[in-house]
Structures are given as C-alpha cells and as structure tokens.
C-alpha cells in the first residue's frame, strides 16, 4: 500500500518549484497568490522571443536617457511674474479691522454703475471694513522683518493671526512694497494627506503597496530630474517625453509586478498604445493648429525659453498623462488572460482572446468615462466661464483652450481603447503558444489537468 501511495505527492512539487525559472504553470492553485513567477508559464523559447523585443528597447531607453540627460535646469534672471518670483515663508502676527477709506488710495465712493463686478468691488473698497495684517518674514536675509498687508473686503483670501503664508520679494520695489502675500503655506496639511495616502496604500497593498510607492517616487524623480530639465534645455519635448515615459513604464511595471512574462506582455501592450497616442496626437495637434500657448503660465514659459516647442510640449503632456491609465489597462487585461488560462489550460488563443475581450469591454467603458470626467473636472472653471457667457457648444469646442482638452481626452481615450484588444491578443498568444520543456509536462501530467498537460506535450 505504501509503495502505491508514494508516487502522487512528488508530481505537484516540480511545477511550484519551477516558477523562478519562468516555466511554472498554473497547475498549482495557490501559487498565483505569490508576487513572483509561479503563476506565469513561460518556456525558454518564449523568454527568448520576449527578450529579443524588450532588451533592445530597454537599451534604447537607457541610451536615450544618457544622451538627453540635461544635468539640471538652465538658470535665468527672475522676471517677478507669476511663479517666477523670489518667495519666502512668513507668519501673520496681527490682524486688525480698519475703515477701508483710511487705507485705500481712493477713499471716494464711486458714483458710476455699481451693479457690475468692478463697480461692486469699488463700492466695498470705499465703504467697507478692511483687514490690516502685520506679517513677519521667517526666512531669507530679511528674517524678522515685518510689513503690512491690506485685505480688501471682497478678497477671496482671508488672513488670521498665527497663519503661515508665502510672501513674494521684489528687490527693485520701494522698501515698503518689497514684500507681499502671494499664497497660504499649505505644507502641513499636504504632508499629512500624503502620509495618510502612503499608510493606506501600505496597509491595503502590503509589499505591493510599498513597491508602488517606491515606483511613484522614481516616476517623480524621472519627471523632475530628466523630463522637465531636458525640455528647458531645448531638447525636443516629444522625444524627451517618449524616453522619459518609457523609463517610467519599465521601472514602475517591473518594480510593482515583478520580472515576469505577464509584466512583459503588459509592457509591450503599453508601448504599442503609447506609439499610437504619439502618432494621433502629433497628427491632430498639427492639423488643429494647437499652439500649446493658451494661458499665463505657458505664456511665461514661452517668454523665458522661446526655443521650447510649445505644441511639442502639449503632445508630451498627452503622452505622459495617458501613461498612468494605460498601465492599469494593460496590467489588468494581461492578468485576466493569465487567470483564464489558469482556469482552463486547454483553451486556445482564440478562446482566451474572446473571453479576455469581454472583460476588456467593461474596462473600456469605465476607463473612458473616468478619463473624460477627470479632464472635465480639471477644466470645470473654464467650462463654467463659457456657460456664463452663453456660448454655443460649437464655439466652446472651437476655442483653443477647450480644443486642447478635447484633443488630449480623445487621443488618450483612443489609445486606452486600443490597449485592450492589443494587450489581450498579445497575452492570449503568449499563454497559448507557451511550450515548456518535456520534463515538466511528464511530471505534472498525473496529478491534475491531464488534458491541458497532454496538449502541452506536443512540440
């Protein structure tokens, strides 16, 4: 009896142990819960095929990073406009209420039409109660210096004692006008919110959550140390965006999901979709004559660095903005196909594709809606302005401000939709075409899924 019961236990072990070599199959039900290789059936043949595509691509990305590496953003003399100002941290020490007539330059009550926004503001500034704030500079060479700031009754920003603020410094202005409050110091609540986010990600995601946070930090480093300075140095924004986005994609996906065939298929699907987004974006940004210079911030950038291609910068933003959602789509579709194969190893690539694309259709509907609403939410003040002006939908869509968002949204959405069939097809082909070595099928055939193993025995 004991001799007849001994053979069954060994066969399940080789597939589980063969995971690190990339040849493990889905014959073990619990193996998929691990964060590394066992759930991804990959033979040496397929590893070579995938490597033949991704290794040269990765080398090209590294070469691109080395060639385009900027070594820091170029310096310039501050203009004192918008964000391009010297700033210091400060504290509001005293706030007292005063009559606006006594502190405003014109104390006369306006006699014109006060029903307009300008007239109403002038009336409040002449007859209302203002705030006179004393502010102490806390950093810089003038640390300890105080100045006063008048807060008008219709000002959206209210100051109170003890409040931390950001002040702008204008060295060429008269002494009493060199400092002015530009914003509230929000570092504490922002840091607290970031900490809560990190804790939630780690508690729920555990090791995967930690790796996701590390990947997020690396993405910001690539953005701040490479993409932004390289564009300011005068490199082509499109080329910089492609190289930077590719580096972020490779680092983030492999760091979060492991160096497996499943991740490699997601990388390939993301790459194909990014290329499609780049081509469509370049075509329609040029065709629609979008300049990328539509507000004060882009105008300031163009004024400081006239050599920057602003339309190319717009296209670079489309590519980088689409990358994060693309990762989600491609990883989800690849995992869906892998799980379908785990559930039924006898299913061919056509069956896997059909089942995977049914899952993908639900994903498409939710992702496109998410992307459109995200852009609409960001542009909500602009859309509200057009609504107040009672402009027609055609006029609104034709304006460059809105046309940019439309092109950004639609091009990104096309890439996302295309990512579903592309990634699903790649995953189905890789999983169904996998042919592990002859030793593994022979060992794995007795315990379970004999039909699937027998099929794989064919070379």
Secondary structure as GFF3:
##gff-version 3
##sequence-region A 1 459
A	DSSP	alpha_helix	2	17	.	.	.	ID=ss1
A	DSSP	three_ten_helix	19	21	.	.	.	ID=ss2
A	DSSP	three_ten_helix	31	33	.	.	.	ID=ss3
A	DSSP	three_ten_helix	37	39	.	.	.	ID=ss4
A	DSSP	alpha_helix	44	68	.	.	.	ID=ss5
A	DSSP	beta_strand	86	99	.	.	.	ID=ss6
A	DSSP	alpha_helix	100	103	.	.	.	ID=ss7
A	DSSP	alpha_helix	117	127	.	.	.	ID=ss8
A	DSSP	beta_strand	129	137	.	.	.	ID=ss9
A	DSSP	beta_strand	146	151	.	.	.	ID=ss10
A	DSSP	beta_strand	164	169	.	.	.	ID=ss11
A	DSSP	three_ten_helix	175	177	.	.	.	ID=ss12
A	DSSP	beta_strand	179	184	.	.	.	ID=ss13
A	DSSP	alpha_helix	187	222	.	.	.	ID=ss14
A	DSSP	pi_helix	223	227	.	.	.	ID=ss15
A	DSSP	alpha_helix	228	232	.	.	.	ID=ss16
A	DSSP	alpha_helix	237	257	.	.	.	ID=ss17
A	DSSP	alpha_helix	261	287	.	.	.	ID=ss18
A	DSSP	alpha_helix	296	304	.	.	.	ID=ss19
A	DSSP	alpha_helix	310	343	.	.	.	ID=ss20
A	DSSP	alpha_helix	349	378	.	.	.	ID=ss21
A	DSSP	alpha_helix	380	388	.	.	.	ID=ss22
A	DSSP	alpha_helix	393	398	.	.	.	ID=ss23
A	DSSP	alpha_helix	400	433	.	.	.	ID=ss24
A	DSSP	alpha_helix	438	444	.	.	.	ID=ss25
A	DSSP	alpha_helix	450	456	.	.	.	ID=ss26
###
